[in-house]
Amino acid sequence: MKNNNCSDCDEKSVEGRAFVDPNTGYLCVDLTKQDYPTDKDILVPYVCTTCGETTWKTKSKTEKDN
């Protein structure tokens, strides 16, 4: 849940990897660095490490890493 007073979301968001926990069935996010396939568009969660706000963005197969 977003903390409306958080001003760190733009600077402290970390790219994660979404997965379904096999024991609970919950959608979870792993915040370790991921390598994604380059031949597909991927929906990627970005999580603010201060307040936990999660923003979903599409990484396009035509997008170049900066």
Sequence and secondary structure as in RCSB ss.txt:
>XXXX:A:sequence
MKNNNCSDCDEKSVEGRAFVDPNTGYLCVDLTKQDYPTDKDILVPYVCTTCGETTWKTKSKTEKDN
>XXXX:A:secstr
   TT   HHHHEEE EEEE TTT  EEEE S     SSS EEEEEEETTT  EEEEEE TT    
